[in-house]
Amino acid sequence: MEFTVLGPLGASVPLPSAAQPRRVLAVLLTRPNEFVHRDTLVDELWPQDPPSSAAAVVQMAISKLRKALSPGIPVDDVRQRLRAGRGGYRLTVSEGELDVAGFSGLAAAAATAAGAERRALLERALGMWRGRAFADVPAGPLVEAHRLWLEDQRCAVLGKLVELQLAAGDHKAVADRLGPELATRPGDERFAGWLAEALHGLGRRAAALAVLDRCRQALWEHAGVSPGEGLLTVHRRIAGTGWSVGGPPCGLPPATPDFTGRAGELAELGRALRTPAPVVLHGAAGAGKSALAVQAAWRLRKRFPDGQLVADLREPGDVLAGFLRALGFAEAELPADRTGLISLWQSHTADRRLLVILENCRSEAEVRPLLPSGPGCATIVTTRRRLAGLVGARPVEVGPLAYAEARVLLGAIAGEDRSSADPDAVRRVLACCDGLALAVRVAGMKLLQRPRLSLAEFATRLENERLRLDELAVGDLAVRPVLAEALAALSPRQRNSLRLLTFPGATEVADWFATALLGCSSRQAAELLDELVDDHLLHAEPDQAGFLRYRLPDLVRLAHREPPDSGALSRALTVMAALAEHASAALGAEYPPPRPTDAPAVASDRVAADPIGWRAAESANLALAVRTAKNHGWTELAGRLADAYSELVGPRNSGSPGWLGFGIVRDRLDLPAEGEKLLKLGHSHADAGDLARARTCFSLAEARFRSSGDPRGTGAALVALADVDADSGRTRSAVGALRDALDLLRDCGDLAGQAMASAQFGSLWDDLGDFQRAKECFDASLLLSLHCEGGQQHDRSAKRYADVLRRHGRLEEAGELLASALAGTRSSRERHWEAHVLRSLGDLHAKAGDAGESERCLSRSLDLFEYLGHRHAVAYTHRSFGESLRLAGEHDRAAEHLGLAMNTFREFGDRRGGGYALLSFGRLRADEGVVTEAAEGLRTAAGLFRELGFPVWELRALKDLSAVDTGGRQRDRAREALTKIRFGVTPA
């Protein structure tokens, strides 16, 4: 019988093919002729969590082995090789049956032999190995330990043989034998040394040094250790220069102990440093680029066993010479010329794995000669510029710290308990640091240095812009010098560009504004701005309108502190005024209005394409521009900006900048201009639903026009005043104002004004219950409007008349008027009035029972009003939508729209609109059978219309109320409303 384990497990008889019997046999062969306890076998087969059937499985494996090793022999027969006893099993192996014994015998014989005999015995011993011990057996702890012991024995024999071969000068035999061995054991220093000596003996010096370098690399990567003295000696003997005993050079400064955040950047660095392409860490001065580079280098240094080299390119001295000295070159070995140094550096790094950090680089040309050439090397470059010309480089931006990261860093330095006690002050402090890592660190260190300084007091100091940079300094660590150095490194052209980009009070400006400030072509401006962005002195982000917006970081602005250039500012504000007027014109037009002549064509087209987005992006700067122009004495420009601002944002949101245009004409004592501006402001307030302010403006406008002897303007102000009074329930005042307006407009021959006043009169008479008078007024209005230019007044009169006709059931006539008005408003591109006409069409289709067409018209009307930002008109459309959906039986959707309308009417204080919404709510609840709520809503609506002086609408509410509440005073109130309508209680 023979057993072999020095390679795949085998025997001279067929063995079971199943895994478990073979694994049991392997264990028994590690301890031949000894009893191996059953528990030992279980532990070998299942090192963790053996199954409950483990003992039975072992017993079955033993049974299969007995049948294979001692076929036909009973268990208790003395000839049985595999016997049980002492809680386990013993495998009988006679002398010479196990190959391990033969290997050990030959090794022992070689120890006492000499010369050629010894070499022959060692070669025979190694020849017994057919591969790795137990090569085809899954190893548990016992077999694995025995396998390692056998491997050590083999290596010891191999070492003795190699020593003999080297002594005999048989270098080829050593190289042939150790090449495959070292491929599987790259960190074996003895084998590496022997193989290097053999290769060197064969004249292959480069290959010998490569073997030594690979061994050194493997030692560093797998164990984090440097080569021992023996390998160092071999290297010195072959290379002529030795590795330093301390291992490869490590020039890394200590990592920052409280380094915080930057997880994304660290992960990106880890991926990028797997390739030889340089990684460019670019960011603002003080962003923490160096700290990030050092942190990443310490984490990844084991990838680079040949060393880590660091150089600050601002410091004097030859960086390449310093690097080569650190790598072991003596001064005498360094070339005297720059070209020779570069050549030596590139050749020496070709087969090495080095990590190089180049800090504070200023240009690509400065970096290129310092890049190591080997594919196993990596380079990190820190710079304030992007270094876009560095071919193949991987840029990683080190931007501002996120608030959460800055908060953690501040707490780590100043003390977490202190930071947690006043989170609002922490937020204020970090806002002043603007995400700059250096500023956050200095703030934390200052708080740590001054424990009695409260966070709130420190935040107050920092919020004073004149003191901020003085406060951000502690010891020799300060923000101002770092920023001053970055600004000093700019070219004269860049410094001048930064000076021109000053717009005091603005946090950011659009690209068109920056171009106007710079006073050059858009292409030249883009180049200048890109340079400043590349130097991280400007931040650039697109806004929702598609314009790039540039922001000068607060700390850079404070360090720069240049007064604004008045010429540049005037130039830019003129462009802003033109674009603001263009945006205002585009808001009310379906098609883009003509481009302004004093603004760039590209910017004008973008504004026309999305005037609402432009308004949202520029509202704050536009308000600032109004004040800036006024403070500089640019009166006309300030007036343009103020008017455009008021038209864009509406009077409710315009505040003092919106009134500045009025103040300018008032200072000039220009009464007609004052009246025009007041009239315009009044209409804006009325559109926004602020009837009280609208009435004030219209009254003041009337006074200005009367004082200046302007009947046309006075009539227009009276018509507007009557419209507000009618909506507010001041019907007597409205009728009087309209009569006065018609007299004035008739005397001065203003046909459009007469048409407008007549249409207003028609709507008022209908609300008061006199349809005949209403019809006469509308007929006159339509006739007059036929002689007016443009047709806009005809469309507006037709819309008003159609609403009255619809309420009186004359749907066909109303439909014809609305179709004409819709075509006219679309032709004149008046989106605002198109939306009004569409709402009336929606009401008409709802009355006619065409729910689908009604929803289509009302949806389009709602979209237009929302696009234009007319919330008051949006509320009236929601009310119409609710009534239409109620008639269509969609009660849930109707309630949703009516609720939205009611909320807006309540916010604006519009009692008339609230009455309309309550009337629809009451009808909706009545349709649903909710009698109590229906009665309450209808009763409240009737009371509102009674207070406002609209008997027709009161009568309509009372009629619906009587259907759900028969016990109330509806009849008496209805009688009173009819009396008002029929017997002249209303104005005659």
WOWO-V967197 format. One record per residue. N is the residue number from 1. RES is the residue in three letters. BURIAL is b if it has 16 or more other ideal C-beta (glycine too) atoms within 10 Angstrom, else e. Layout:
N&RES&BURIAL / N&RES&BURIAL
This chain:
1&MET&e / 2&GLU&e / 3&PHE&b / 4&THR&b / 5&VAL&b / 6&LEU&b / 7&GLY&b / 8&PRO&e / 9&LEU&b / 10&GLY&e / 11&ALA&b / 12&SER&e / 13&VAL&e / 14&PRO&e / 15&LEU&b / 16&PRO&b / 17&SER&e / 18&ALA&e / 19&ALA&e / 20&GLN&b / 21&PRO&b / 22&ARG&b / 23&ARG&b / 24&VAL&b / 25&LEU&b / 26&ALA&b / 27&VAL&b / 28&LEU&b / 29&LEU&b / 30&THR&b / 31&ARG&b / 32&PRO&b / 33&ASN&e / 34&GLU&e / 35&PHE&b / 36&VAL&b / 37&HIS&e / 38&ARG&b / 39&ASP&e / 40&THR&b / 41&LEU&b / 42&VAL&b / 43&ASP&b / 44&GLU&b / 45&LEU&b / 46&TRP&e / 47&PRO&e / 48&GLN&e / 49&ASP&e / 50&PRO&e / 51&PRO&e / 52&SER&e / 53&SER&e / 54&ALA&b / 55&ALA&e / 56&ALA&e / 57&VAL&b / 58&VAL&b / 59&GLN&e / 60&MET&e / 61&ALA&b / 62&ILE&b / 63&SER&e / 64&LYS&b / 65&LEU&b / 66&ARG&b / 67&LYS&e / 68&ALA&b / 69&LEU&b / 70&SER&b / 71&PRO&e / 72&GLY&e / 73&ILE&e / 74&PRO&e / 75&VAL&e / 76&ASP&e / 77&ASP&e / 78&VAL&e / 79&ARG&e / 80&GLN&e / 81&ARG&b / 82&LEU&b / 83&ARG&b / 84&ALA&b / 85&GLY&e / 86&ARG&e / 87&GLY&e / 88&GLY&b / 89&TYR&b / 90&ARG&b / 91&LEU&b / 92&THR&b / 93&VAL&b / 94&SER&e / 95&GLU&e / 96&GLY&e / 97&GLU&b / 98&LEU&b / 99&ASP&b / 100&VAL&b / 101&ALA&e / 102&GLY&b / 103&PHE&b / 104&SER&b / 105&GLY&e / 106&LEU&b / 107&ALA&b / 108&ALA&e / 109&ALA&e / 110&ALA&b / 111&ALA&e / 112&THR&e / 113&ALA&e / 114&ALA&e / 115&GLY&e / 116&ALA&e / 117&GLU&e / 118&ARG&b / 119&ARG&b / 120&ALA&e / 121&LEU&b / 122&LEU&b / 123&GLU&b / 124&ARG&e / 125&ALA&b / 126&LEU&b / 127&GLY&e / 128&MET&b / 129&TRP&b / 130&ARG&e / 131&GLY&e / 132&ARG&e / 133&ALA&b / 134&PHE&b / 135&ALA&e / 136&ASP&e / 137&VAL&b / 138&PRO&e / 139&ALA&b / 140&GLY&b / 141&PRO&e / 142&LEU&b / 143&VAL&b / 144&GLU&e / 145&ALA&e / 146&HIS&b / 147&ARG&b / 148&LEU&e / 149&TRP&e / 150&LEU&b / 151&GLU&e / 152&ASP&e / 153&GLN&b / 154&ARG&b / 155&CYS&e / 156&ALA&e / 157&VAL&b / 158&LEU&b / 159&GLY&e / 160&LYS&b / 161&LEU&b / 162&VAL&b / 163&GLU&e / 164&LEU&b / 165&GLN&b / 166&LEU&b / 167&ALA&e / 168&ALA&e / 169&GLY&e / 170&ASP&b / 171&HIS&b / 172&LYS&e / 173&ALA&b / 174&VAL&b / 175&ALA&b / 176&ASP&e / 177&ARG&b / 178&LEU&b / 179&GLY&e / 180&PRO&e / 181&GLU&b / 182&LEU&b / 183&ALA&e / 184&THR&e / 185&ARG&b / 186&PRO&b / 187&GLY&b / 188&ASP&b / 189&GLU&b / 190&ARG&b / 191&PHE&b / 192&ALA&b / 193&GLY&b / 194&TRP&b / 195&LEU&b / 196&ALA&b / 197&GLU&b / 198&ALA&b / 199&LEU&b / 200&HIS&b / 201&GLY&b / 202&LEU&e / 203&GLY&e / 204&ARG&b / 205&ARG&e / 206&ALA&e / 207&ALA&e / 208&ALA&b / 209&LEU&b / 210&ALA&e / 211&VAL&b / 212&LEU&b / 213&ASP&b / 214&ARG&b / 215&CYS&b / 216&ARG&b / 217&GLN&b / 218&ALA&b / 219&LEU&b / 220&TRP&b / 221&GLU&e / 222&HIS&e / 223&ALA&e / 224&GLY&e / 225&VAL&e / 226&SER&b / 227&PRO&b / 228&GLY&e / 229&GLU&e / 230&GLY&e / 231&LEU&b / 232&LEU&b / 233&THR&e / 234&VAL&b / 235&HIS&b / 236&ARG&e / 237&ARG&e / 238&ILE&b / 239&ALA&b / 240&GLY&e / 241&THR&e / 242&GLY&e / 243&TRP&b / 244&SER&e / 245&VAL&e / 246&GLY&e / 247&GLY&b / 248&PRO&b / 249&PRO&b / 250&CYS&b / 251&GLY&b / 252&LEU&b / 253&PRO&e / 254&PRO&e / 255&ALA&e / 256&THR&b / 257&PRO&e / 258&ASP&e / 259&PHE&b / 260&THR&b / 261&GLY&b / 262&ARG&b / 263&ALA&e / 264&GLY&e / 265&GLU&b / 266&LEU&b / 267&ALA&e / 268&GLU&b / 269&LEU&b / 270&GLY&e / 271&ARG&e / 272&ALA&b / 273&LEU&b / 274&ARG&e / 275&THR&e / 276&PRO&e / 277&ALA&b / 278&PRO&b / 279&VAL&b / 280&VAL&b / 281&LEU&b / 282&HIS&b / 283&GLY&b / 284&ALA&b / 285&ALA&b / 286&GLY&b / 287&ALA&b / 288&GLY&b / 289&LYS&b / 290&SER&b / 291&ALA&b / 292&LEU&b / 293&ALA&b / 294&VAL&b / 295&GLN&b / 296&ALA&b / 297&ALA&b / 298&TRP&b / 299&ARG&e / 300&LEU&b / 301&ARG&b / 302&LYS&e / 303&ARG&b / 304&PHE&b / 305&PRO&b / 306&ASP&b / 307&GLY&b / 308&GLN&b / 309&LEU&b / 310&VAL&b / 311&ALA&b / 312&ASP&e / 313&LEU&b / 314&ARG&e / 315&GLU&e / 316&PRO&e / 317&GLY&e / 318&ASP&e / 319&VAL&b / 320&LEU&b / 321&ALA&b / 322&GLY&e / 323&PHE&b / 324&LEU&b / 325&ARG&e / 326&ALA&b / 327&LEU&b / 328&GLY&b / 329&PHE&b / 330&ALA&e / 331&GLU&e / 332&ALA&e / 333&GLU&e / 334&LEU&e / 335&PRO&e / 336&ALA&e / 337&ASP&e / 338&ARG&e / 339&THR&e / 340&GLY&e / 341&LEU&b / 342&ILE&b / 343&SER&e / 344&LEU&b / 345&TRP&b / 346&GLN&e / 347&SER&e / 348&HIS&b / 349&THR&b / 350&ALA&e / 351&ASP&b / 352&ARG&b / 353&ARG&b / 354&LEU&b / 355&LEU&b / 356&VAL&b / 357&ILE&b / 358&LEU&b / 359&GLU&b / 360&ASN&b / 361&CYS&b / 362&ARG&e / 363&SER&e / 364&GLU&b / 365&ALA&e / 366&GLU&b / 367&VAL&b / 368&ARG&e / 369&PRO&e / 370&LEU&b / 371&LEU&b / 372&PRO&b / 373&SER&b / 374&GLY&b / 375&PRO&e / 376&GLY&b / 377&CYS&b / 378&ALA&b / 379&THR&b / 380&ILE&b / 381&VAL&b / 382&THR&b / 383&THR&b / 384&ARG&b / 385&ARG&b / 386&ARG&b / 387&LEU&b / 388&ALA&e / 389&GLY&e / 390&LEU&b / 391&VAL&e / 392&GLY&e / 393&ALA&b / 394&ARG&b / 395&PRO&b / 396&VAL&b / 397&GLU&e / 398&VAL&b / 399&GLY&e / 400&PRO&b / 401&LEU&b / 402&ALA&e / 403&TYR&e / 404&ALA&e / 405&GLU&b / 406&ALA&b / 407&ARG&b / 408&VAL&b / 409&LEU&b / 410&LEU&b / 411&GLY&b / 412&ALA&b / 413&ILE&b / 414&ALA&b / 415&GLY&e / 416&GLU&e / 417&ASP&e / 418&ARG&b / 419&SER&b / 420&SER&e / 421&ALA&e / 422&ASP&e / 423&PRO&e / 424&ASP&e / 425&ALA&b / 426&VAL&b / 427&ARG&e / 428&ARG&b / 429&VAL&b / 430&LEU&b / 431&ALA&e / 432&CYS&b / 433&CYS&b / 434&ASP&b / 435&GLY&b / 436&LEU&b / 437&ALA&b / 438&LEU&b / 439&ALA&b / 440&VAL&b / 441&ARG&b / 442&VAL&b / 443&ALA&b / 444&GLY&b / 445&MET&b / 446&LYS&b / 447&LEU&b / 448&LEU&e / 449&GLN&e / 450&ARG&e / 451&PRO&e / 452&ARG&e / 453&LEU&e / 454&SER&e / 455&LEU&b / 456&ALA&e / 457&GLU&e / 458&PHE&b / 459&ALA&b / 460&THR&e / 461&ARG&b / 462&LEU&b / 463&GLU&e / 464&ASN&e / 465&GLU&e / 466&ARG&e / 467&LEU&e / 468&ARG&b / 469&LEU&b / 470&ASP&e / 471&GLU&b / 472&LEU&b / 473&ALA&e / 474&VAL&b / 475&GLY&e / 476&ASP&e / 477&LEU&e / 478&ALA&b / 479&VAL&b / 480&ARG&e / 481&PRO&e / 482&VAL&b / 483&LEU&b / 484&ALA&e / 485&GLU&e / 486&ALA&b / 487&LEU&b / 488&ALA&e / 489&ALA&e / 490&LEU&b / 491&SER&e / 492&PRO&e / 493&ARG&e / 494&GLN&b / 495&ARG&e / 496&ASN&e / 497&SER&b / 498&LEU&b / 499&ARG&e / 500&LEU&b / 501&LEU&b / 502&THR&b / 503&PHE&b / 504&PRO&e / 505&GLY&e / 506&ALA&b / 507&THR&e / 508&GLU&b / 509&VAL&b / 510&ALA&b / 511&ASP&b / 512&TRP&b / 513&PHE&b / 514&ALA&b / 515&THR&b / 516&ALA&b / 517&LEU&b / 518&LEU&b / 519&GLY&e / 520&CYS&e / 521&SER&e / 522&SER&b / 523&ARG&e / 524&GLN&e / 525&ALA&b / 526&ALA&b / 527&GLU&e / 528&LEU&b / 529&LEU&b / 530&ASP&e / 531&GLU&b / 532&LEU&b / 533&VAL&e / 534&ASP&b / 535&ASP&b / 536&HIS&b / 537&LEU&b / 538&LEU&b / 539&HIS&b / 540&ALA&e / 541&GLU&e / 542&PRO&e / 543&ASP&b / 544&GLN&e / 545&ALA&b / 546&GLY&e / 547&PHE&b / 548&LEU&b / 549&ARG&b / 550&TYR&b / 551&ARG&b / 552&LEU&b / 553&PRO&b / 554&ASP&b / 555&LEU&b / 556&VAL&b / 557&ARG&b / 558&LEU&b / 559&ALA&b / 560&HIS&b / 561&ARG&e / 562&GLU&e / 563&PRO&e / 564&PRO&b / 565&ASP&b / 566&SER&e / 567&GLY&e / 568&ALA&b / 569&LEU&b / 570&SER&e / 571&ARG&b / 572&ALA&b / 573&LEU&b / 574&THR&b / 575&VAL&b / 576&MET&b / 577&ALA&b / 578&ALA&b / 579&LEU&b / 580&ALA&b / 581&GLU&b / 582&HIS&b / 583&ALA&b / 584&SER&b / 585&ALA&b / 586&ALA&b / 587&LEU&b / 588&GLY&b / 589&ALA&b / 590&GLU&e / 591&TYR&e / 592&PRO&b / 593&PRO&b / 594&PRO&e / 595&ARG&b / 596&PRO&b / 597&THR&e / 598&ASP&e / 599&ALA&b / 600&PRO&b / 601&ALA&e / 602&VAL&e / 603&ALA&b / 604&SER&b / 605&ASP&e / 606&ARG&b / 607&VAL&b / 608&ALA&b / 609&ALA&e / 610&ASP&b / 611&PRO&b / 612&ILE&b / 613&GLY&b / 614&TRP&b / 615&ARG&b / 616&ALA&b / 617&ALA&b / 618&GLU&b / 619&SER&b / 620&ALA&e / 621&ASN&b / 622&LEU&b / 623&ALA&b / 624&LEU&b / 625&ALA&b / 626&VAL&b / 627&ARG&b / 628&THR&b / 629&ALA&b / 630&LYS&b / 631&ASN&e / 632&HIS&e / 633&GLY&e / 634&TRP&b / 635&THR&e / 636&GLU&e / 637&LEU&b / 638&ALA&b / 639&GLY&b / 640&ARG&b / 641&LEU&b / 642&ALA&b / 643&ASP&b / 644&ALA&b / 645&TYR&b / 646&SER&b / 647&GLU&b / 648&LEU&b / 649&VAL&b / 650&GLY&b / 651&PRO&b / 652&ARG&b / 653&ASN&e / 654&SER&b / 655&GLY&e / 656&SER&e / 657&PRO&b / 658&GLY&b / 659&TRP&b / 660&LEU&b / 661&GLY&b / 662&PHE&b / 663&GLY&b / 664&ILE&b / 665&VAL&b / 666&ARG&b / 667&ASP&e / 668&ARG&e / 669&LEU&e / 670&ASP&e / 671&LEU&b / 672&PRO&e / 673&ALA&b / 674&GLU&b / 675&GLY&b / 676&GLU&b / 677&LYS&b / 678&LEU&b / 679&LEU&b / 680&LYS&b / 681&LEU&b / 682&GLY&b / 683&HIS&b / 684&SER&b / 685&HIS&b / 686&ALA&b / 687&ASP&b / 688&ALA&b / 689&GLY&b / 690&ASP&b / 691&LEU&b / 692&ALA&e / 693&ARG&b / 694&ALA&b / 695&ARG&b / 696&THR&b / 697&CYS&b / 698&PHE&b / 699&SER&b / 700&LEU&b / 701&ALA&b / 702&GLU&b / 703&ALA&b / 704&ARG&b / 705&PHE&b / 706&ARG&b / 707&SER&e / 708&SER&e / 709&GLY&e / 710&ASP&b / 711&PRO&b / 712&ARG&b / 713&GLY&b / 714&THR&b / 715&GLY&b / 716&ALA&b / 717&ALA&b / 718&LEU&b / 719&VAL&b / 720&ALA&b / 721&LEU&b / 722&ALA&b / 723&ASP&b / 724&VAL&b / 725&ASP&b / 726&ALA&b / 727&ASP&b / 728&SER&b / 729&GLY&b / 730&ARG&b / 731&THR&b / 732&ARG&e / 733&SER&b / 734&ALA&b / 735&VAL&b / 736&GLY&b / 737&ALA&b / 738&LEU&b / 739&ARG&e / 740&ASP&b / 741&ALA&b / 742&LEU&b / 743&ASP&e / 744&LEU&b / 745&LEU&b / 746&ARG&e / 747&ASP&e / 748&CYS&e / 749&GLY&e / 750&ASP&b / 751&LEU&b / 752&ALA&b / 753&GLY&b / 754&GLN&b / 755&ALA&b / 756&MET&b / 757&ALA&b / 758&SER&b / 759&ALA&b / 760&GLN&b / 761&PHE&b / 762&GLY&b / 763&SER&b / 764&LEU&b / 765&TRP&b / 766&ASP&b / 767&ASP&b / 768&LEU&b / 769&GLY&b / 770&ASP&b / 771&PHE&b / 772&GLN&e / 773&ARG&b / 774&ALA&b / 775&LYS&b / 776&GLU&e / 777&CYS&b / 778&PHE&b / 779&ASP&e / 780&ALA&b / 781&SER&b / 782&LEU&b / 783&LEU&e / 784&LEU&b / 785&SER&b / 786&LEU&e / 787&HIS&e / 788&CYS&b / 789&GLU&e / 790&GLY&e / 791&GLY&b / 792&GLN&b / 793&GLN&b / 794&HIS&b / 795&ASP&b / 796&ARG&b / 797&SER&b / 798&ALA&b / 799&LYS&b / 800&ARG&b / 801&TYR&b / 802&ALA&b / 803&ASP&b / 804&VAL&b / 805&LEU&b / 806&ARG&b / 807&ARG&b / 808&HIS&e / 809&GLY&e / 810&ARG&e / 811&LEU&e / 812&GLU&e / 813&GLU&e / 814&ALA&b / 815&GLY&b / 816&GLU&e / 817&LEU&b / 818&LEU&b / 819&ALA&e / 820&SER&b / 821&ALA&b / 822&LEU&b / 823&ALA&e / 824&GLY&b / 825&THR&b / 826&ARG&e / 827&SER&e / 828&SER&b / 829&ARG&e / 830&GLU&b / 831&ARG&b / 832&HIS&b / 833&TRP&b / 834&GLU&b / 835&ALA&b / 836&HIS&b / 837&VAL&b / 838&LEU&b / 839&ARG&b / 840&SER&b / 841&LEU&b / 842&GLY&b / 843&ASP&b / 844&LEU&b / 845&HIS&b / 846&ALA&b / 847&LYS&b / 848&ALA&b / 849&GLY&e / 850&ASP&b / 851&ALA&b / 852&GLY&e / 853&GLU&b / 854&SER&b / 855&GLU&b / 856&ARG&e / 857&CYS&b / 858&LEU&b / 859&SER&e / 860&ARG&b / 861&SER&b / 862&LEU&b / 863&ASP&e / 864&LEU&b / 865&PHE&b / 866&GLU&e / 867&TYR&e / 868&LEU&b / 869&GLY&b / 870&HIS&b / 871&ARG&b / 872&HIS&b / 873&ALA&b / 874&VAL&b / 875&ALA&b / 876&TYR&b / 877&THR&b / 878&HIS&b / 879&ARG&b / 880&SER&b / 881&PHE&b / 882&GLY&b / 883&GLU&b / 884&SER&b / 885&LEU&b / 886&ARG&b / 887&LEU&b / 888&ALA&b / 889&GLY&e / 890&GLU&b / 891&HIS&e / 892&ASP&e / 893&ARG&e / 894&ALA&b / 895&ALA&b / 896&GLU&e / 897&HIS&b / 898&LEU&b / 899&GLY&e / 900&LEU&b / 901&ALA&b / 902&MET&b / 903&ASN&e / 904&THR&b / 905&PHE&b / 906&ARG&e / 907&GLU&e / 908&PHE&b / 909&GLY&e / 910&ASP&b / 911&ARG&b / 912&ARG&b / 913&GLY&b / 914&GLY&b / 915&GLY&b / 916&TYR&b / 917&ALA&b / 918&LEU&b / 919&LEU&b / 920&SER&b / 921&PHE&b / 922&GLY&b / 923&ARG&b / 924&LEU&b / 925&ARG&b / 926&ALA&b / 927&ASP&e / 928&GLU&e / 929&GLY&e / 930&VAL&e / 931&VAL&e / 932&THR&e / 933&GLU&e / 934&ALA&b / 935&ALA&b / 936&GLU&b / 937&GLY&b / 938&LEU&b / 939&ARG&b / 940&THR&b / 941&ALA&b / 942&ALA&b / 943&GLY&e / 944&LEU&b / 945&PHE&b / 946&ARG&b / 947&GLU&e / 948&LEU&b / 949&GLY&b / 950&PHE&b / 951&PRO&b / 952&VAL&b / 953&TRP&b / 954&GLU&b / 955&LEU&b / 956&ARG&b / 957&ALA&b / 958&LEU&b / 959&LYS&e / 960&ASP&b / 961&LEU&b / 962&SER&b / 963&ALA&e / 964&VAL&b / 965&ASP&b / 966&THR&e / 967&GLY&e / 968&GLY&b / 969&ARG&e / 970&GLN&b / 971&ARG&e / 972&ASP&e / 973&ARG&b / 974&ALA&b / 975&ARG&e / 976&GLU&b / 977&ALA&b / 978&LEU&b / 979&THR&e / 980&LYS&b / 981&ILE&b / 982&ARG&e / 983&PHE&e / 984&GLY&e / 985&VAL&e / 986&THR&b / 987&PRO&e / 988&ALA&e
